[in-house]
């Protein structure tokens, strides 16, 4: 009888530990997923800001090119 009681107590303890570990790992996984989702959202926001900045810089470059006018052409073979 003592052997059966000991074995059942060990099995119950092991099952309790496994259940506790599984619960902790699931909670850790949920927290980690939430953090990665926040980081992904932050990077997406930064990417959109960079695209906006790129478009603004392109507009500025076009405006500067219009102010400067066309580049002078170099002609080879003529000397004046």
N, C-alpha and C positions, 0 to 999 in steps of 0.2 A: 504494500500500500504506500509506503514511503517513497518508493521508486516512482510510482505513477504520479504522486503529488509533486515530486521534484521535477520530473519531466514536464508535466503540465505547467508548472510555474516558470520553468526555463522557456518553454514555447510561448507562453503568454508574455514574458518579458521581451523576448526577441521580436514578437509581433508588435508589441507596443513601441519598441525602439524603431522598427522599420516604418511603422505608421507615422511616428513623430518625424523621422528623417524625411520621409516622402512629403509630409506637410510643409516642413521647412524649405525643402528644395522647390516646391511649387510656389511658395511665397517669394522666394528669392528669384525664381524665374519671372514671375509677374512684375516684380520691382525692376528687374533688369530690362525686361521688354518695355516697360513704361519709360525708363531712362533712355533707351535707344530710340524710342519714338520721339521723345523730346529733342534729342540730338539730331535726328533726321529732319525734324521740322525746322530746327535752327539752321542747319546746312541748306535746306531748301530756301529759306528766307534769305540767307546770304547769297545764294546763287542768283535769286531774282534781283537782289540789289546790285550784284555785279553785272548782270545783263542790262539793267537800267543804266548803270554808269557807263557801260560800254557803248550803249546807244547814244548817250549824251556826249561822250567823247567823239564819237563818229560825227555827230552834228557839229561839234566845235571844229573838228578838223576840216569839214567841208566848208564851214563859214570862213575859216582862215585861208583856205585855198582860194576861195572866191575873192577875198580881199587882196591877196597877193597877185592874183592874175596868173596867166600861163607862164610856165618856165621858159626862159630864153633858150633858143635852139642854137647849138654849136654847129657851125658848118666847117667841114674839113676841106682843106685845099685852097681856101681863099684867104688872102692876107691883105689887109688894108691899113 
